[in-house]
């Protein structure tokens, strides 16, 4: 398990790089039978929900070109990732 805080402040956050604080959970199992080994791994990455109230994305700070919906409190970004891996090994 790991916790990583984002270096991106809300004033410059945009969808091109939607960084957020993350929490990762990792796990894996392995099995060896004679010369053959099989390993399985899983990682889930939970991103903290962030709200954007700036217009820094390709607008040149032009309020008329604001790409966000104008929802009070800003647009909400939610991200989740998961990874699965498998490793096979045979020893001669």
PyMOL Python script that loads the backbone (N, CA, C, O; Angstrom):
from pymol import cmd

cmd.read_pdbstr("""\
ATOM      1  N   UNK A   1       0.847  -1.163   0.000  1.00  0.00           N
ATOM      2  CA  UNK A   1       0.000   0.000   0.000  1.00  0.00           C
ATOM      3  C   UNK A   1       0.898   1.232   0.000  1.00  0.00           C
ATOM      4  O   UNK A   1       1.953   1.246   0.634  1.00  0.00           O
ATOM      5  N   UNK A   2       0.462   2.272  -0.724  1.00  0.00           N
ATOM      6  CA  UNK A   2       1.246   3.508  -0.793  1.00  0.00           C
ATOM      7  C   UNK A   2       0.312   4.701  -0.889  1.00  0.00           C
ATOM      8  O   UNK A   2      -0.803   4.586  -1.398  1.00  0.00           O
ATOM      9  N   UNK A   3       0.768   5.845  -0.399  1.00  0.00           N
ATOM     10  CA  UNK A   3       0.032   7.105  -0.491  1.00  0.00           C
ATOM     11  C   UNK A   3       0.969   8.118  -1.118  1.00  0.00           C
ATOM     12  O   UNK A   3       2.106   8.278  -0.673  1.00  0.00           O
ATOM     13  N   UNK A   4       0.493   8.812  -2.166  1.00  0.00           N
ATOM     14  CA  UNK A   4       1.319   9.782  -2.879  1.00  0.00           C
ATOM     15  C   UNK A   4       0.517  11.063  -3.060  1.00  0.00           C
ATOM     16  O   UNK A   4      -0.581  11.035  -3.616  1.00  0.00           O
ATOM     17  N   UNK A   5       1.055  12.181  -2.597  1.00  0.00           N
ATOM     18  CA  UNK A   5       0.371  13.461  -2.731  1.00  0.00           C
ATOM     19  C   UNK A   5       0.775  14.130  -4.036  1.00  0.00           C
ATOM     20  O   UNK A   5       1.945  14.094  -4.418  1.00  0.00           O
ATOM     21  N   UNK A   6      -0.184  14.740  -4.722  1.00  0.00           N
ATOM     22  CA  UNK A   6       0.076  15.380  -6.003  1.00  0.00           C
ATOM     23  C   UNK A   6       0.828  16.699  -5.847  1.00  0.00           C
ATOM     24  O   UNK A   6       0.610  17.422  -4.875  1.00  0.00           O
ATOM     25  N   UNK A   7       1.710  17.017  -6.792  1.00  0.00           N
ATOM     26  CA  UNK A   7       2.390  18.308  -6.764  1.00  0.00           C
ATOM     27  C   UNK A   7       1.626  19.381  -7.556  1.00  0.00           C
ATOM     28  O   UNK A   7       2.074  20.525  -7.622  1.00  0.00           O
ATOM     29  N   UNK A   8       0.483  19.027  -8.157  1.00  0.00           N
ATOM     30  CA  UNK A   8      -0.254  19.947  -9.026  1.00  0.00           C
ATOM     31  C   UNK A   8      -1.275  20.735  -8.211  1.00  0.00           C
ATOM     32  O   UNK A   8      -2.211  20.148  -7.670  1.00  0.00           O
ATOM     33  N   UNK A   9      -1.109  22.067  -8.113  1.00  0.00           N
ATOM     34  CA  UNK A   9      -2.083  22.871  -7.373  1.00  0.00           C
ATOM     35  C   UNK A   9      -3.387  23.026  -8.174  1.00  0.00           C
ATOM     36  O   UNK A   9      -3.378  22.901  -9.398  1.00  0.00           O
ATOM     37  N   UNK A  10      -4.490  23.294  -7.495  1.00  0.00           N
ATOM     38  CA  UNK A  10      -5.784  23.441  -8.157  1.00  0.00           C
ATOM     39  C   UNK A  10      -5.788  24.572  -9.184  1.00  0.00           C
ATOM     40  O   UNK A  10      -6.549  24.521 -10.150  1.00  0.00           O
ATOM     41  N   UNK A  11      -4.960  25.579  -8.992  1.00  0.00           N
ATOM     42  CA  UNK A  11      -4.950  26.718  -9.905  1.00  0.00           C
ATOM     43  C   UNK A  11      -4.449  26.356 -11.296  1.00  0.00           C
ATOM     44  O   UNK A  11      -4.750  27.069 -12.254  1.00  0.00           O
ATOM     45  N   UNK A  12      -3.690  25.266 -11.437  1.00  0.00           N
ATOM     46  CA  UNK A  12      -3.198  24.859 -12.753  1.00  0.00           C
ATOM     47  C   UNK A  12      -3.670  23.472 -13.159  1.00  0.00           C
ATOM     48  O   UNK A  12      -3.234  22.956 -14.187  1.00  0.00           O
ATOM     49  N   UNK A  13      -4.534  22.868 -12.393  1.00  0.00           N
ATOM     50  CA  UNK A  13      -5.056  21.543 -12.713  1.00  0.00           C
ATOM     51  C   UNK A  13      -5.936  21.616 -13.954  1.00  0.00           C
ATOM     52  O   UNK A  13      -6.762  22.520 -14.073  1.00  0.00           O
ATOM     53  N   UNK A  14      -5.767  20.677 -14.876  1.00  0.00           N
ATOM     54  CA  UNK A  14      -6.642  20.587 -16.038  1.00  0.00           C
ATOM     55  C   UNK A  14      -6.703  19.143 -16.499  1.00  0.00           C
ATOM     56  O   UNK A  14      -5.916  18.322 -16.026  1.00  0.00           O
ATOM     57  N   UNK A  15      -7.616  18.801 -17.411  1.00  0.00           N
ATOM     58  CA  UNK A  15      -7.777  17.401 -17.824  1.00  0.00           C
ATOM     59  C   UNK A  15      -6.572  16.806 -18.539  1.00  0.00           C
ATOM     60  O   UNK A  15      -6.440  15.584 -18.604  1.00  0.00           O
ATOM     61  N   UNK A  16      -5.687  17.651 -19.078  1.00  0.00           N
ATOM     62  CA  UNK A  16      -4.512  17.122 -19.763  1.00  0.00           C
ATOM     63  C   UNK A  16      -3.610  16.357 -18.801  1.00  0.00           C
ATOM     64  O   UNK A  16      -3.031  15.338 -19.175  1.00  0.00           O
ATOM     65  N   UNK A  17      -3.488  16.838 -17.569  1.00  0.00           N
ATOM     66  CA  UNK A  17      -2.714  16.164 -16.524  1.00  0.00           C
ATOM     67  C   UNK A  17      -3.534  16.241 -15.240  1.00  0.00           C
ATOM     68  O   UNK A  17      -3.259  17.079 -14.381  1.00  0.00           O
ATOM     69  N   UNK A  18      -4.540  15.372 -15.099  1.00  0.00           N
ATOM     70  CA  UNK A  18      -5.434  15.469 -13.939  1.00  0.00           C
ATOM     71  C   UNK A  18      -4.861  14.817 -12.686  1.00  0.00           C
ATOM     72  O   UNK A  18      -5.426  13.850 -12.174  1.00  0.00           O
ATOM     73  N   UNK A  19      -3.755  15.333 -12.196  1.00  0.00           N
ATOM     74  CA  UNK A  19      -3.104  14.755 -11.023  1.00  0.00           C
ATOM     75  C   UNK A  19      -3.936  14.919  -9.767  1.00  0.00           C
ATOM     76  O   UNK A  19      -4.680  15.889  -9.622  1.00  0.00           O
ATOM     77  N   UNK A  20      -3.804  13.976  -8.875  1.00  0.00           N
ATOM     78  CA  UNK A  20      -4.504  14.003  -7.594  1.00  0.00           C
ATOM     79  C   UNK A  20      -3.732  13.145  -6.610  1.00  0.00           C
ATOM     80  O   UNK A  20      -2.877  12.352  -7.005  1.00  0.00           O
ATOM     81  N   UNK A  21      -4.033  13.304  -5.328  1.00  0.00           N
ATOM     82  CA  UNK A  21      -3.464  12.411  -4.327  1.00  0.00           C
ATOM     83  C   UNK A  21      -3.953  11.002  -4.641  1.00  0.00           C
ATOM     84  O   UNK A  21      -5.108  10.814  -5.025  1.00  0.00           O
ATOM     85  N   UNK A  22      -3.075  10.009  -4.479  1.00  0.00           N
ATOM     86  CA  UNK A  22      -3.474   8.641  -4.795  1.00  0.00           C
ATOM     87  C   UNK A  22      -3.173   7.698  -3.637  1.00  0.00           C
ATOM     88  O   UNK A  22      -2.270   7.923  -2.832  1.00  0.00           O
ATOM     89  N   UNK A  23      -3.957   6.648  -3.589  1.00  0.00           N
ATOM     90  CA  UNK A  23      -3.754   5.537  -2.672  1.00  0.00           C
ATOM     91  C   UNK A  23      -3.675   4.285  -3.533  1.00  0.00           C
ATOM     92  O   UNK A  23      -4.580   4.029  -4.327  1.00  0.00           O
ATOM     93  N   UNK A  24      -2.617   3.505  -3.392  1.00  0.00           N
ATOM     94  CA  UNK A  24      -2.497   2.270  -4.161  1.00  0.00           C
ATOM     95  C   UNK A  24      -2.546   1.062  -3.234  1.00  0.00           C
ATOM     96  O   UNK A  24      -1.995   1.074  -2.133  1.00  0.00           O
ATOM     97  N   UNK A  25      -3.211   0.036  -3.705  1.00  0.00           N
ATOM     98  CA  UNK A  25      -3.257  -1.252  -3.011  1.00  0.00           C
ATOM     99  C   UNK A  25      -2.695  -2.290  -3.963  1.00  0.00           C
ATOM    100  O   UNK A  25      -3.087  -2.344  -5.128  1.00  0.00           O
ATOM    101  N   UNK A  26      -1.778  -3.113  -3.475  1.00  0.00           N
ATOM    102  CA  UNK A  26      -1.083  -4.090  -4.309  1.00  0.00           C
ATOM    103  C   UNK A  26      -1.147  -5.468  -3.677  1.00  0.00           C
ATOM    104  O   UNK A  26      -1.184  -5.610  -2.454  1.00  0.00           O
ATOM    105  N   UNK A  27      -1.159  -6.463  -4.520  1.00  0.00           N
ATOM    106  CA  UNK A  27      -1.131  -7.826  -4.012  1.00  0.00           C
ATOM    107  C   UNK A  27      -0.679  -8.785  -5.094  1.00  0.00           C
ATOM    108  O   UNK A  27      -0.705  -8.457  -6.281  1.00  0.00           O
ATOM    109  N   UNK A  28      -0.273  -9.948  -4.688  1.00  0.00           N
ATOM    110  CA  UNK A  28       0.149 -10.943  -5.657  1.00  0.00           C
ATOM    111  C   UNK A  28       0.268 -12.321  -5.044  1.00  0.00           C
ATOM    112  O   UNK A  28       0.362 -12.478  -3.826  1.00  0.00           O
ATOM    113  N   UNK A  29       0.262 -13.316  -5.914  1.00  0.00           N
ATOM    114  CA  UNK A  29       0.440 -14.706  -5.499  1.00  0.00           C
ATOM    115  C   UNK A  29       1.359 -15.382  -6.511  1.00  0.00           C
ATOM    116  O   UNK A  29       1.459 -14.957  -7.663  1.00  0.00           O
ATOM    117  N   UNK A  30       2.011 -16.415  -6.072  1.00  0.00           N
ATOM    118  CA  UNK A  30       2.891 -17.160  -6.958  1.00  0.00           C
ATOM    119  C   UNK A  30       2.827 -18.644  -6.643  1.00  0.00           C
ATOM    120  O   UNK A  30       2.532 -19.046  -5.517  1.00  0.00           O
ATOM    121  N   UNK A  31       3.107 -19.447  -7.654  1.00  0.00           N
ATOM    122  CA  UNK A  31       3.096 -20.893  -7.484  1.00  0.00           C
ATOM    123  C   UNK A  31       4.239 -21.477  -8.301  1.00  0.00           C
ATOM    124  O   UNK A  31       4.451 -21.081  -9.447  1.00  0.00           O
ATOM    125  N   UNK A  32       4.975 -22.414  -7.720  1.00  0.00           N
ATOM    126  CA  UNK A  32       6.054 -23.090  -8.422  1.00  0.00           C
ATOM    127  C   UNK A  32       5.775 -24.585  -8.435  1.00  0.00           C
ATOM    128  O   UNK A  32       5.471 -25.189  -7.407  1.00  0.00           O
ATOM    129  N   UNK A  33       5.886 -25.162  -9.615  1.00  0.00           N
ATOM    130  CA  UNK A  33       5.701 -26.597  -9.787  1.00  0.00           C
ATOM    131  C   UNK A  33       6.869 -27.105 -10.611  1.00  0.00           C
ATOM    132  O   UNK A  33       6.962 -26.827 -11.806  1.00  0.00           O
ATOM    133  N   UNK A  34       7.760 -27.850  -9.973  1.00  0.00           N
ATOM    134  CA  UNK A  34       8.992 -28.349 -10.570  1.00  0.00           C
ATOM    135  C   UNK A  34       9.773 -27.192 -11.201  1.00  0.00           C
ATOM    136  O   UNK A  34      10.277 -26.346 -10.461  1.00  0.00           O
ATOM    137  N   UNK A  35       9.897 -27.115 -12.509  1.00  0.00           N
ATOM    138  CA  UNK A  35      10.686 -26.065 -13.169  1.00  0.00           C
ATOM    139  C   UNK A  35       9.840 -24.889 -13.641  1.00  0.00           C
ATOM    140  O   UNK A  35      10.377 -23.938 -14.209  1.00  0.00           O
ATOM    141  N   UNK A  36       8.546 -24.934 -13.422  1.00  0.00           N
ATOM    142  CA  UNK A  36       7.632 -23.901 -13.917  1.00  0.00           C
ATOM    143  C   UNK A  36       7.122 -23.047 -12.758  1.00  0.00           C
ATOM    144  O   UNK A  36       6.695 -23.570 -11.729  1.00  0.00           O
ATOM    145  N   UNK A  37       7.173 -21.730 -12.940  1.00  0.00           N
ATOM    146  CA  UNK A  37       6.646 -20.794 -11.937  1.00  0.00           C
ATOM    147  C   UNK A  37       5.618 -19.881 -12.592  1.00  0.00           C
ATOM    148  O   UNK A  37       5.783 -19.457 -13.736  1.00  0.00           O
ATOM    149  N   UNK A  38       4.561 -19.587 -11.853  1.00  0.00           N
ATOM    150  CA  UNK A  38       3.526 -18.664 -12.313  1.00  0.00           C
ATOM    151  C   UNK A  38       3.293 -17.647 -11.208  1.00  0.00           C
ATOM    152  O   UNK A  38       3.076 -18.014 -10.053  1.00  0.00           O
ATOM    153  N   UNK A  39       3.339 -16.357 -11.567  1.00  0.00           N
ATOM    154  CA  UNK A  39       3.087 -15.280 -10.614  1.00  0.00           C
ATOM    155  C   UNK A  39       1.976 -14.392 -11.160  1.00  0.00           C
ATOM    156  O   UNK A  39       1.967 -14.055 -12.345  1.00  0.00           O
ATOM    157  N   UNK A  40       1.042 -14.015 -10.293  1.00  0.00           N
ATOM    158  CA  UNK A  40      -0.033 -13.096 -10.646  1.00  0.00           C
ATOM    159  C   UNK A  40       0.034 -11.890  -9.721  1.00  0.00           C
ATOM    160  O   UNK A  40       0.271 -12.036  -8.522  1.00  0.00           O
ATOM    161  N   UNK A  41      -0.174 -10.707 -10.271  1.00  0.00           N
ATOM    162  CA  UNK A  41      -0.146  -9.492  -9.465  1.00  0.00           C
ATOM    163  C   UNK A  41      -1.310  -8.583  -9.806  1.00  0.00           C
ATOM    164  O   UNK A  41      -1.833  -8.621 -10.919  1.00  0.00           O
ATOM    165  N   UNK A  42      -1.714  -7.768  -8.848  1.00  0.00           N
ATOM    166  CA  UNK A  42      -2.809  -6.817  -9.051  1.00  0.00           C
ATOM    167  C   UNK A  42      -2.481  -5.518  -8.318  1.00  0.00           C
ATOM    168  O   UNK A  42      -1.950  -5.540  -7.207  1.00  0.00           O
ATOM    169  N   UNK A  43      -2.798  -4.395  -8.945  1.00  0.00           N
ATOM    170  CA  UNK A  43      -2.625  -3.096  -8.311  1.00  0.00           C
ATOM    171  C   UNK A  43      -3.847  -2.237  -8.625  1.00  0.00           C
ATOM    172  O   UNK A  43      -4.234  -2.097  -9.785  1.00  0.00           O
ATOM    173  N   UNK A  44      -4.446  -1.668  -7.591  1.00  0.00           N
ATOM    174  CA  UNK A  44      -5.564  -0.740  -7.733  1.00  0.00           C
ATOM    175  C   UNK A  44      -5.086   0.640  -7.307  1.00  0.00           C
ATOM    176  O   UNK A  44      -4.464   0.786  -6.255  1.00  0.00           O
ATOM    177  N   UNK A  45      -5.376   1.658  -8.123  1.00  0.00           N
ATOM    178  CA  UNK A  45      -4.977   3.027  -7.815  1.00  0.00           C
ATOM    179  C   UNK A  45      -6.233   3.870  -7.655  1.00  0.00           C
ATOM    180  O   UNK A  45      -7.010   4.028  -8.597  1.00  0.00           O
ATOM    181  N   UNK A  46      -6.424   4.407  -6.460  1.00  0.00           N
ATOM    182  CA  UNK A  46      -7.571   5.250  -6.151  1.00  0.00           C
ATOM    183  C   UNK A  46      -7.108   6.704  -6.118  1.00  0.00           C
ATOM    184  O   UNK A  46      -6.252   7.059  -5.308  1.00  0.00           O
ATOM    185  N   UNK A  47      -7.658   7.540  -6.979  1.00  0.00           N
ATOM    186  CA  UNK A  47      -7.323   8.962  -7.019  1.00  0.00           C
ATOM    187  C   UNK A  47      -8.339   9.748  -6.212  1.00  0.00           C
ATOM    188  O   UNK A  47      -9.535   9.462  -6.272  1.00  0.00           O
ATOM    189  N   UNK A  48      -7.881  10.723  -5.465  1.00  0.00           N
ATOM    190  CA  UNK A  48      -8.771  11.606  -4.725  1.00  0.00           C
ATOM    191  C   UNK A  48      -9.545  12.462  -5.737  1.00  0.00           C
ATOM    192  O   UNK A  48      -8.960  12.970  -6.694  1.00  0.00           O
ATOM    193  N   UNK A  49     -10.843  12.621  -5.529  1.00  0.00           N
ATOM    194  CA  UNK A  49     -11.660  13.457  -6.401  1.00  0.00           C
ATOM    195  C   UNK A  49     -11.217  14.906  -6.293  1.00  0.00           C
ATOM    196  O   UNK A  49     -11.002  15.422  -5.196  1.00  0.00           O
ATOM    197  N   UNK A  50     -11.083  15.561  -7.450  1.00  0.00           N
ATOM    198  CA  UNK A  50     -10.669  16.975  -7.465  1.00  0.00           C
ATOM    199  C   UNK A  50     -11.672  17.785  -8.260  1.00  0.00           C
ATOM    200  O   UNK A  50     -12.308  17.282  -9.187  1.00  0.00           O
ATOM    201  N   UNK A  51     -11.804  19.042  -7.885  1.00  0.00           N
ATOM    202  CA  UNK A  51     -12.675  19.979  -8.603  1.00  0.00           C
ATOM    203  C   UNK A  51     -11.827  21.060  -9.248  1.00  0.00           C
ATOM    204  O   UNK A  51     -10.868  21.546  -8.648  1.00  0.00           O
ATOM    205  N   UNK A  52     -12.179  21.437 -10.476  1.00  0.00           N
ATOM    206  CA  UNK A  52     -11.452  22.453 -11.221  1.00  0.00           C
ATOM    207  C   UNK A  52     -12.340  23.674 -11.400  1.00  0.00           C
ATOM    208  O   UNK A  52     -13.484  23.570 -11.843  1.00  0.00           O
ATOM    209  N   UNK A  53     -11.797  24.824 -11.050  1.00  0.00           N
ATOM    210  CA  UNK A  53     -12.531  26.081 -11.216  1.00  0.00           C
ATOM    211  C   UNK A  53     -11.739  27.068 -12.070  1.00  0.00           C
ATOM    212  O   UNK A  53     -12.140  28.222 -12.212  1.00  0.00           O
ATOM    213  N   UNK A  54     -10.617  26.624 -12.639  1.00  0.00           N
ATOM    214  CA  UNK A  54      -9.804  27.519 -13.464  1.00  0.00           C
ATOM    215  C   UNK A  54     -10.120  27.310 -14.939  1.00  0.00           C
ATOM    216  O   UNK A  54     -10.888  26.416 -15.292  1.00  0.00           O
ATOM    217  N   UNK A  55      -9.525  28.139 -15.803  1.00  0.00           N
ATOM    218  CA  UNK A  55      -9.699  27.960 -17.242  1.00  0.00           C
ATOM    219  C   UNK A  55      -8.338  27.896 -17.927  1.00  0.00           C
ATOM    220  O   UNK A  55      -8.131  28.513 -18.972  1.00  0.00           O
ATOM    221  N   UNK A  56      -7.424  27.156 -17.340  1.00  0.00           N
ATOM    222  CA  UNK A  56      -6.048  27.108 -17.838  1.00  0.00           C
ATOM    223  C   UNK A  56      -5.873  26.209 -19.053  1.00  0.00           C
ATOM    224  O   UNK A  56      -4.812  26.246 -19.676  1.00  0.00           O
ATOM    225  N   UNK A  57      -6.859  25.409 -19.415  1.00  0.00           N
ATOM    226  CA  UNK A  57      -6.694  24.463 -20.515  1.00  0.00           C
ATOM    227  C   UNK A  57      -6.915  25.130 -21.871  1.00  0.00           C
ATOM    228  O   UNK A  57      -8.055  25.355 -22.278  1.00  0.00           O
ATOM    229  N   UNK A  58      -5.850  25.437 -22.552  1.00  0.00           N
ATOM    230  CA  UNK A  58      -5.881  25.905 -23.935  1.00  0.00           C
ATOM    231  C   UNK A  58      -6.838  27.065 -24.186  1.00  0.00           C
ATOM    232  O   UNK A  58      -7.375  27.180 -25.288  1.00  0.00           O
ATOM    233  N   UNK A  59      -7.063  27.912 -23.214  1.00  0.00           N
ATOM    234  CA  UNK A  59      -7.973  29.040 -23.406  1.00  0.00           C
ATOM    235  C   UNK A  59      -7.244  30.364 -23.389  1.00  0.00           C
ATOM    236  O   UNK A  59      -7.826  31.401 -23.707  1.00  0.00           O
ATOM    237  N   UNK A  60      -5.975  30.339 -23.019  1.00  0.00           N
ATOM    238  CA  UNK A  60      -5.254  31.594 -22.883  1.00  0.00           C
ATOM    239  C   UNK A  60      -5.882  32.473 -21.819  1.00  0.00           C
ATOM    240  O   UNK A  60      -5.787  33.699 -21.885  1.00  0.00           O
ATOM    241  N   UNK A  61      -6.534  31.844 -20.822  1.00  0.00           N
ATOM    242  CA  UNK A  61      -7.247  32.536 -19.747  1.00  0.00           C
ATOM    243  C   UNK A  61      -8.352  33.453 -20.281  1.00  0.00           C
ATOM    244  O   UNK A  61      -8.663  34.479 -19.677  1.00  0.00           O
ATOM    245  N   UNK A  62      -8.936  33.073 -21.413  1.00  0.00           N
ATOM    246  CA  UNK A  62     -10.068  33.800 -21.996  1.00  0.00           C
ATOM    247  C   UNK A  62     -11.356  33.247 -21.399  1.00  0.00           C
ATOM    248  O   UNK A  62     -11.692  32.096 -21.677  1.00  0.00           O
ATOM    249  N   UNK A  63     -12.099  34.013 -20.586  1.00  0.00           N
ATOM    250  CA  UNK A  63     -13.312  33.497 -19.954  1.00  0.00           C
ATOM    251  C   UNK A  63     -14.363  33.038 -20.961  1.00  0.00           C
ATOM    252  O   UNK A  63     -15.166  32.161 -20.644  1.00  0.00           O
ATOM    253  N   UNK A  64     -14.378  33.608 -22.162  1.00  0.00           N
ATOM    254  CA  UNK A  64     -15.358  33.198 -23.171  1.00  0.00           C
ATOM    255  C   UNK A  64     -15.059  31.801 -23.712  1.00  0.00           C
ATOM    256  O   UNK A  64     -15.948  31.141 -24.250  1.00  0.00           O
ATOM    257  N   UNK A  65     -13.820  31.352 -23.574  1.00  0.00           N
ATOM    258  CA  UNK A  65     -13.427  30.046 -24.080  1.00  0.00           C
ATOM    259  C   UNK A  65     -13.367  29.003 -22.970  1.00  0.00           C
ATOM    260  O   UNK A  65     -12.752  27.951 -23.140  1.00  0.00           O
ATOM    261  N   UNK A  66     -13.998  29.287 -21.845  1.00  0.00           N
ATOM    262  CA  UNK A  66     -13.955  28.390 -20.693  1.00  0.00           C
ATOM    263  C   UNK A  66     -14.466  26.996 -21.083  1.00  0.00           C
ATOM    264  O   UNK A  66     -15.624  26.862 -21.477  1.00  0.00           O
ATOM    265  N   UNK A  67     -13.620  25.954 -20.981  1.00  0.00           N
ATOM    266  CA  UNK A  67     -14.033  24.618 -21.393  1.00  0.00           C
ATOM    267  C   UNK A  67     -14.857  23.875 -20.348  1.00  0.00           C
ATOM    268  O   UNK A  67     -15.360  22.786 -20.626  1.00  0.00           O
ATOM    269  N   UNK A  68     -15.003  24.431 -19.172  1.00  0.00           N
ATOM    270  CA  UNK A  68     -15.693  23.726 -18.101  1.00  0.00           C
ATOM    271  C   UNK A  68     -17.167  24.131 -18.060  1.00  0.00           C
ATOM    272  O   UNK A  68     -17.560  25.143 -18.640  1.00  0.00           O
ATOM    273  N   UNK A  69     -17.944  23.354 -17.393  1.00  0.00           N
ATOM    274  CA  UNK A  69     -19.401  23.511 -17.423  1.00  0.00           C
ATOM    275  C   UNK A  69     -19.910  24.692 -16.614  1.00  0.00           C
ATOM    276  O   UNK A  69     -21.061  25.092 -16.785  1.00  0.00           O
ATOM    277  N   UNK A  70     -19.109  25.251 -15.756  1.00  0.00           N
ATOM    278  CA  UNK A  70     -19.573  26.362 -14.932  1.00  0.00           C
ATOM    279  C   UNK A  70     -20.383  25.921 -13.725  1.00  0.00           C
ATOM    280  O   UNK A  70     -21.068  26.741 -13.114  1.00  0.00           O
ATOM    281  N   UNK A  71     -20.322  24.655 -13.370  1.00  0.00           N
ATOM    282  CA  UNK A  71     -21.010  24.135 -12.193  1.00  0.00           C
ATOM    283  C   UNK A  71     -20.436  24.802 -10.955  1.00  0.00           C
ATOM    284  O   UNK A  71     -19.215  24.883 -10.822  1.00  0.00           O
ATOM    285  N   UNK A  72     -21.278  25.284 -10.041  1.00  0.00           N
ATOM    286  CA  UNK A  72     -20.734  25.868  -8.806  1.00  0.00           C
ATOM    287  C   UNK A  72     -19.804  24.880  -8.109  1.00  0.00           C
ATOM    288  O   UNK A  72     -20.141  23.710  -7.928  1.00  0.00           O
ATOM    289  N   UNK A  73     -18.644  25.366  -7.726  1.00  0.00           N
ATOM    290  CA  UNK A  73     -17.656  24.485  -7.096  1.00  0.00           C
ATOM    291  C   UNK A  73     -16.705  23.869  -8.097  1.00  0.00           C
ATOM    292  O   UNK A  73     -15.734  23.225  -7.702  1.00  0.00           O
ATOM    293  N   UNK A  74     -16.959  24.051  -9.400  1.00  0.00           N
ATOM    294  CA  UNK A  74     -16.062  23.552 -10.439  1.00  0.00           C
ATOM    295  C   UNK A  74     -16.436  22.176 -10.947  1.00  0.00           C
ATOM    296  O   UNK A  74     -17.277  21.482 -10.375  1.00  0.00           O
ATOM    297  N   UNK A  75     -15.790  21.802 -12.037  1.00  0.00           N
ATOM    298  CA  UNK A  75     -15.997  20.475 -12.615  1.00  0.00           C
ATOM    299  C   UNK A  75     -15.248  19.436 -11.796  1.00  0.00           C
ATOM    300  O   UNK A  75     -14.157  19.693 -11.287  1.00  0.00           O
ATOM    301  N   UNK A  76     -15.855  18.256 -11.677  1.00  0.00           N
ATOM    302  CA  UNK A  76     -15.309  17.188 -10.835  1.00  0.00           C
ATOM    303  C   UNK A  76     -14.566  16.172 -11.699  1.00  0.00           C
ATOM    304  O   UNK A  76     -15.065  15.739 -12.738  1.00  0.00           O
ATOM    305  N   UNK A  77     -13.358  15.796 -11.252  1.00  0.00           N
ATOM    306  CA  UNK A  77     -12.561  14.777 -11.919  1.00  0.00           C
ATOM    307  C   UNK A  77     -12.403  13.587 -10.994  1.00  0.00           C
ATOM    308  O   UNK A  77     -11.929  13.715  -9.865  1.00  0.00           O
ATOM    309  N   UNK A  78     -12.810  12.420 -11.495  1.00  0.00           N
ATOM    310  CA  UNK A  78     -12.672  11.179 -10.741  1.00  0.00           C
ATOM    311  C   UNK A  78     -11.894  10.190 -11.612  1.00  0.00           C
ATOM    312  O   UNK A  78     -12.210  10.009 -12.789  1.00  0.00           O
ATOM    313  N   UNK A  79     -10.884   9.557 -11.031  1.00  0.00           N
ATOM    314  CA  UNK A  79     -10.050   8.626 -11.786  1.00  0.00           C
ATOM    315  C   UNK A  79      -9.806   7.382 -10.951  1.00  0.00           C
ATOM    316  O   UNK A  79      -9.603   7.461  -9.740  1.00  0.00           O
ATOM    317  N   UNK A  80      -9.828   6.226 -11.616  1.00  0.00           N
ATOM    318  CA  UNK A  80      -9.500   4.950 -10.979  1.00  0.00           C
ATOM    319  C   UNK A  80      -8.749   4.113 -12.009  1.00  0.00           C
ATOM    320  O   UNK A  80      -9.135   4.072 -13.178  1.00  0.00           O
ATOM    321  N   UNK A  81      -7.695   3.455 -11.586  1.00  0.00           N
ATOM    322  CA  UNK A  81      -6.945   2.568 -12.472  1.00  0.00           C
ATOM    323  C   UNK A  81      -6.728   1.237 -11.778  1.00  0.00           C
ATOM    324  O   UNK A  81      -6.582   1.168 -10.558  1.00  0.00           O
ATOM    325  N   UNK A  82      -6.709   0.172 -12.589  1.00  0.00           N
ATOM    326  CA  UNK A  82      -6.304  -1.113 -12.032  1.00  0.00           C
ATOM    327  C   UNK A  82      -5.437  -1.834 -13.059  1.00  0.00           C
ATOM    328  O   UNK A  82      -5.630  -1.710 -14.268  1.00  0.00           O
ATOM    329  N   UNK A  83      -4.487  -2.582 -12.540  1.00  0.00           N
ATOM    330  CA  UNK A  83      -3.528  -3.293 -13.364  1.00  0.00           C
ATOM    331  C   UNK A  83      -3.452  -4.746 -12.918  1.00  0.00           C
ATOM    332  O   UNK A  83      -3.459  -5.048 -11.724  1.00  0.00           O
ATOM    333  N   UNK A  84      -3.379  -5.639 -13.899  1.00  0.00           N
ATOM    334  CA  UNK A  84      -3.217  -7.062 -13.637  1.00  0.00           C
ATOM    335  C   UNK A  84      -1.980  -7.519 -14.399  1.00  0.00           C
ATOM    336  O   UNK A  84      -1.784  -7.138 -15.553  1.00  0.00           O
ATOM    337  N   UNK A  85      -1.160  -8.321 -13.770  1.00  0.00           N
ATOM    338  CA  UNK A  85       0.025  -8.837 -14.451  1.00  0.00           C
ATOM    339  C   UNK A  85       0.183 -10.331 -14.196  1.00  0.00           C
ATOM    340  O   UNK A  85      -0.253 -10.860 -13.174  1.00  0.00           O
ATOM    341  N   UNK A  86       0.819 -10.992 -15.154  1.00  0.00           N
ATOM    342  CA  UNK A  86       1.099 -12.416 -15.020  1.00  0.00           C
ATOM    343  C   UNK A  86       2.520 -12.668 -15.530  1.00  0.00           C
ATOM    344  O   UNK A  86       2.934 -12.124 -16.553  1.00  0.00           O
ATOM    345  N   UNK A  87       3.238 -13.483 -14.810  1.00  0.00           N
ATOM    346  CA  UNK A  87       4.620 -13.798 -15.155  1.00  0.00           C
ATOM    347  C   UNK A  87       4.773 -15.320 -15.153  1.00  0.00           C
ATOM    348  O   UNK A  87       4.418 -15.989 -14.183  1.00  0.00           O
ATOM    349  N   UNK A  88       5.305 -15.852 -16.249  1.00  0.00           N
ATOM    350  CA  UNK A  88       5.605 -17.288 -16.341  1.00  0.00           C
ATOM    351  C   UNK A  88       7.115 -17.449 -16.442  1.00  0.00           C
ATOM    352  O   UNK A  88       7.789 -16.675 -17.122  1.00  0.00           O
ATOM    353  N   UNK A  89       7.637 -18.463 -15.756  1.00  0.00           N
ATOM    354  CA  UNK A  89       9.069 -18.723 -15.812  1.00  0.00           C
ATOM    355  C   UNK A  89       9.300 -20.238 -15.871  1.00  0.00           C
ATOM    356  O   UNK A  89       8.676 -21.014 -15.146  1.00  0.00           O
ATOM    357  N   UNK A  90      10.206 -20.622 -16.746  1.00  0.00           N
ATOM    358  CA  UNK A  90      10.593 -22.018 -16.828  1.00  0.00           C
ATOM    359  C   UNK A  90      12.104 -22.108 -16.684  1.00  0.00           C
ATOM    360  O   UNK A  90      12.845 -21.442 -17.406  1.00  0.00           O
ATOM    361  N   UNK A  91      12.552 -22.929 -15.755  1.00  0.00           N
ATOM    362  CA  UNK A  91      13.995 -23.105 -15.515  1.00  0.00           C
ATOM    363  C   UNK A  91      14.462 -24.393 -16.187  1.00  0.00           C
ATOM    364  O   UNK A  91      13.853 -25.453 -16.046  1.00  0.00           O
ATOM    365  N   UNK A  92      15.577 -24.260 -16.930  1.00  0.00           N
ATOM    366  CA  UNK A  92      16.152 -25.430 -17.614  1.00  0.00           C
ATOM    367  C   UNK A  92      17.125 -26.148 -16.716  1.00  0.00           C
ATOM    368  O   UNK A  92      17.708 -27.155 -17.117  1.00  0.00           O
TER     369      UNK A  92
END
""", "prot")
cmd.dss("prot")
cmd.show_as("cartoon", "prot")
cmd.util.cbc("prot")
cmd.orient("prot")
